[in-house]
Amino acid sequence: MSPARHRAPDPTPLFAALGDPTRLALLRRLSSDGFLSLTDLTEGTRMSRQAITKHLGVLARAGLVESARQGRERLWMLAPGRIAEARHALEQISREWDDALGRLRALVER
């Protein structure tokens, strides 16, 4: 029996969360501005607090953001570990494509 292989977490929910322009904008804001309240994140947008809250929930379930209470407010922050996982998954896909293209090139050149 071969030893169990370590499998990376499924990146599908992560990429699904990243596939929305509003959520990407929220991540950009949190990346550049740090800890922000719902009020801060809603300011300057045409979106309701409820809509922003829904997007933050998707990001939180994907592990991309975290929140912490500060008094009566909840502050949101980027959780960079999942971004590193996304980068790793994309690098792996890129290597696999490079390998496949190399095999195709070798086959065509024969």
C-alpha positions in Angstrom: 0.0 0.0 0.0 1.4 3.4 -0.9 1.6 6.2 1.6 -1.3 8.7 1.6 -0.5 11.7 -0.5 -1.0 15.2 0.9 -3.6 17.0 -1.0 -3.9 20.7 -1.1 -7.3 22.2 -0.3 -9.7 22.5 -3.2 -9.1 26.0 -4.7 -12.6 26.1 -6.4 -14.4 28.1 -3.7 -11.4 30.5 -3.5 -11.5 31.2 -7.3 -15.3 31.4 -7.2 -15.0 34.2 -4.6 -12.3 35.9 -6.6 -14.5 35.8 -9.8 -16.6 38.8 -8.9 -15.5 42.4 -9.6 -17.1 43.8 -6.4 -15.3 41.2 -4.2 -12.0 42.0 -6.0 -12.6 45.7 -5.3 -13.2 44.9 -1.6 -10.0 42.9 -1.5 -8.1 45.7 -3.1 -9.4 48.2 -0.5 -8.5 45.9 2.4 -5.1 45.2 0.9 -4.2 48.9 0.6 -6.2 50.4 3.6 -5.9 47.6 6.2 -8.6 47.2 8.8 -11.9 48.7 7.6 -15.5 48.8 9.0 -18.6 48.1 7.0 -19.2 51.8 6.9 -15.7 52.4 5.5 -16.2 49.7 2.8 -19.6 51.0 1.8 -18.5 54.6 1.6 -17.9 55.8 -2.0 -19.9 53.0 -3.5 -23.4 52.8 -4.8 -24.0 49.6 -2.9 -26.0 49.0 0.2 -24.5 47.8 3.5 -26.5 44.6 3.0 -24.9 44.0 -0.4 -21.4 44.7 0.9 -22.1 42.4 3.9 -23.2 39.6 1.5 -19.9 39.9 -0.5 -17.9 40.0 2.7 -19.6 36.8 3.8 -18.6 35.1 0.5 -15.0 36.3 1.0 -15.0 35.1 4.6 -16.3 31.7 3.8 -13.5 31.4 1.2 -11.0 32.4 3.9 -9.9 35.6 2.1 -11.0 38.0 4.8 -11.5 37.9 8.6 -13.3 40.2 11.0 -12.8 41.3 14.6 -15.0 43.3 16.9 -13.9 46.7 18.0 -16.5 48.2 20.3 -19.8 48.2 18.4 -18.2 47.8 15.0 -16.7 44.9 13.2 -13.5 45.6 11.4 -12.6 43.6 8.3 -9.1 42.6 7.2 -7.4 40.6 4.5 -6.4 37.0 5.3 -3.3 36.7 3.1 -2.8 33.0 3.6 -5.5 32.1 1.1 -4.1 34.5 -1.5 -0.8 32.5 -1.2 -2.8 29.3 -1.8 -4.3 30.8 -5.0 -0.9 31.9 -6.2 0.4 28.3 -5.5 -2.5 26.8 -7.4 -2.0 29.0 -10.4 1.7 28.3 -10.5 1.0 24.6 -10.4 -1.5 24.9 -13.3 1.1 27.0 -15.2 3.8 24.3 -14.7 1.3 21.6 -15.9 0.5 23.6 -19.1 4.2 24.3 -19.7 4.9 20.5 -19.5 1.9 19.7 -21.8 3.0 22.3 -24.3 6.6 20.9 -24.2 5.3 17.4 -24.9 3.2 18.6 -27.7 6.1 20.5 -29.2 8.3 17.4 -29.0 5.6 15.3 -30.7 5.1 17.9 -33.5 8.9 18.2 -34.1 9.4 14.5 -34.6 
